[in-house]
Amino acid sequence: MSGRSGALVYVEGTREAAVYVEVSGVPEYDLLVWADRLGRWSTGEALTEAERARALDAYRAWARREGVTCQW
């Protein structure tokens, strides 16, 4: 995070995929997550639907484990 925004980074092997996040301004959520922007690996390759699903599942599992409420 840098100020009110940052990224959640998913790592699979040597590749990374990130989604943009902002600190929420409402009490219902801690973070606002732009999951629709998740589309490319750090290598430039497009994520497959299966890879995208794994990344989103990992983000959600992290949020549950850490007690972070997100608007996806």
C-alpha positions, 0 to 999 in steps of 0.5 A, a space after each residue: 500500500 502507498 497511501 490509500 491505494 495499492 495492490 494485492 499480488 498473487 504469486 504462482 511459480 515465477 509469475 505474479 498477477 495483481 489487482 488494484 485496491 483502495 482503502 474503503 471510505 465506508 464502515 462496511 468494507 476495509 478494502 475496495 478491490 478492482 478484481 475485474 482488472 485481473 487479466 495479465 501475469 507479470 510476464 505479459 501473458 493473459 491469465 486463463 479463466 482457471 488461473 484467474 479463478 485460482 487467483 481470486 480464490 486466493 485473494 478471498 482466502 487471504 481476506 477471510 484469514 486476515 479478517 479483511 472485509 472487501 468489496 470485490 
